Amino acid sequence: MLDLSDEYDRYGREQRKLDRKQHGSNNWERQRQKVATAKRQIKRKVLDYQHKLTTWLVREYDLVTVGDLDVKPMLETSQNAKNKQDAAWSRFLDLLEYKADLHGTHVVRVEPAGTTKECSECGVETSKPLWTREHSCPACGHTEDRDPNAAKNILSRGRSQIGAGRSESTSPEIKDFWCANESQSDSSTPVQTALPTGTLSVPAKRVVEAESPEA
């Protein structure tokens, strides 16, 4: 997980110093350059992280299914816009698809709407506010953290799109990780979850799906 807290602290300090300088003065210009350097360092670290993550994904997995998110309105309305912007979801997908073509990895974009409402076991939808972090199905009784539940639904939709069907495993082990710099409770960044497979028509070692917990 990428941690940019120190970089943001530095950027904030430099920006506050700039605010105290007389606009247009020599001191203001020197401080403006320091602010620009701090901001550029953040961008470079995010891009480096995305390159390393996407390279690892296409080398490790044969199928990656992702929620096809419309990020722009999320940036305009969310209080966590900075965190989502750091994730640079569109650029992440572009890098992922480009490298997937080189490595022969399948990348499938699926509709993310409703993935947190739908039960990954029986398919029944249950509305829940964002702050409810646990999925509890009133139909089949399945209980699980809402993010892995949504991730399984993204995976299922991706499999359906390529005609692979749903895994026969009813309780697969799950390996979770976040691809940006915030914790799971912030619900601000995409998540990848690797599930063991044995029924896919593609020769997948593991299958990864990525989606926003706000879907």
N, C-alpha and C positions, 0 to 999 in steps of 0.2 A: 504494500500500500504506500502510495506516495504521500509524504508528509512535507508540506510547504509552510508550516507554521512559522519557522524561523525566517524564511524568505518574506512572508507577509508582514511579520513584525518589523523587519528592516525596511520594507517598502513603506509601511505606515509611518515609521519614524522619519524617513527622508521626506515624505510628503508633508508631514507637519512642520518640518524645518523650512520647507519651501514656502509654506503658507505664511511664515513669519518674515520672509524676505520682501524687500521692496520690489514690486514687479518691474522687470526690465533692467534692473541693476546688474552689475557684474557678479555680485554674490548670488543673486537670484538665478542667473544663467548657470553658474557652476553647480548650484544645488539642483536645478532642473535636470542637468545631465546625470547627477547622482540618482535622482528619481527614475529617470529613463533606464539607467543601468540596472537598478533593482528590479524594475518591471520586466526588462529583457531577460534577466536571469530566471525569473519565474517561468516565462514562456519557453525558454530553452529547456528547463528541467521537465516541464510538462511534455514537450515534444519528444525529448529523449526517453521519458518513461513510456509514452505511447508506442514509440518505435520498438522498444524492448518487449513490451507486453504483446503487441501484435505479432512480432516475430516468434515469440514463445508459443502463442496460441496456434499459429498455422503449422508449426513444427510438431506440436504435441497432439493436436486433434485433427481429425479428418472431416468433422462437421461442426460448424459454429452457427447457431441460430440466434438472431438478435431481434429485439423489438424495434420496429421502424418508427422511432419517435420523431415528433415534430417539436424540435427543441426551441424554436424561436418564441412561441407564446409562453413556454415555460420560463424562459429568461426574462420576459417582459413582466410577468406577474409574480414570480416567486421571490421570497425574501432570500433564498439561497442561490440567487442568480450567479453570484461570483463562483460558487462551487461547481455549478453546472457548466459554466463557461470554461472553467479550468479543465473539466472533463473533455471539452472540445469534441462532443459526441460525433458530429458530422465528419470531422477530420479523422477521428478514430476509426469510423466505419470505412472511410476511403482508404486509409492505410491497411486496414484488415482485408478488404476485398482485393486490393492490389497485390498484397503478399500472398493471399490465398490462391490467386491465379498462378503465381509462380511456384507454389508448393503443392498444387493439386488439392487444396482443401475446399470443401463445400461451405459457402457462407449463404445463409438463407435469412432474408428479412421477413418478419411476420407482423401482422397487426397486433399491437400490444394492448389495445383497449379491452378492459374486462379481465385481464389475466390475474389481477389480485382478488377479484370477486369470485372467479370460477374455482370450484374444488378440483384439485388435480386428481382425485380418486374417482369421483362420481360425475363431475361436470356441472353440478348444481351451483348457481350463482347466489352469493350472499353479499349484500352491500355492507360496507364497513368504512368508517372514517379513517383518514390517513394515520391518526394517532393510535389506532388499534393495530398492534403489531402481530397479532396472532390470528390465523385463520382457523375457524371452528365451524365445520359444516353441520347444519341442523338436519341434513338428510341422512348422511352416512356416518356421522360422528367423527370424521377425520379431523385431527388437530395438528397444526404445524405452524411454524413461523410464516408470516405472510409472504416474505421474500422468496424463500425456497419453493413455496407453493406456486407463486407466480412464475418462477423460473421453470418449473416443471411444465407449466402450461405453455410457456414460450417454446420449450423443447418439443412438446407434443404437436404444436401447430407447425413447427419447422419440419418435423418428421412427416406430417401429413402432406405438406407441400411437395416433398420429394418422393412421396409414395412409400415411405418406409414404415409407417404405422407406429403404434405406441409400444414402448418396451413392455415385456411380460413381467419384469421385476416389479413387485408391488411395494417393496421397501428398499430401494437402492441407497447405498452410501452416497453422501453428498459432500463435495469439496467446494467450499465457498471462498471467494475473494473479491475484493473491490478493486476497480481499475482507476480510482482517483484518490484524492487525499482526505476523504471524510469517512467517518464511521457509518455503520449500517443504520444506526438510529437517526441519522440526519436525512436519510431517504433522498439524497441529492445526487447520487452517482449511479452509473450502471453497475450491475453485478453479473459475474460469470459463475456458473455452477456446473461442475463436471459430474456427469452421471455415467456409471458403467453400462455398457450396452452389450447385447448379444443377439438382438433380433433385427438390427438394421441391415438393409440391403447394401449399404456402403460399408467398406471394411474399416469401421471406426474403432479406434482404440478406446476413446472416450468421446462423449458428446458434450459440447459446451453451449449454453444459451446465455444471452445477455439481455437484460431489460431493466427499465426503470421501475422501482417499487411504487411509483405514483400512477402506474397504468391502471 
